[in-house]
Amino acid sequence: MLVTRPLTSNEKPGTSNEQPVPSNQQRDMEPKYAVEIGEMTREDLDEVLQIEGKAFPTPWSRGLFEKELATPFARSYVARETPGGSVLGYTCFWLVDLEAHLLNLAVHSLRRNGGIGTLLLERVIETS
């Protein structure tokens, strides 16, 4: 099954402008490049904030990320392209009793649909 993007006002169905997008069932969810998942640190926040600002209409502030890093029951991870590359995505969640409460998860806009979000969510599940 293919899902197509919505047509703009000047496009007609069946024209060459229509671009099929694979559905979730067709995507290969393995990362397209080497990625490592590690704990988020204050040194990651500049890159995290760049992704956050583009991913959400009301992004978290630096102070909110810093608060999460200091909260004992909070966990925050980043995905990096290896070796030693830039931050590609991140997640923040709380561990309360035997449950994980997902607070935030985002992937760099140029690296979406490449399996990074899946790796981050798998880390949340493994940690809880």
Secondary structure, 3 states (H helix, E strand, C coil): CEEECCCCCCCCCCCCCCCEEECCCCCCCCCCCCEEEEECCHHHHHHHHHHHHHHCCCCCCHHHHHHHHHCCCEEEEEEEECCCCCEEEEEEEEEECCEEEEEEEEECHHHCCCCHHHHHHHHHHHHC
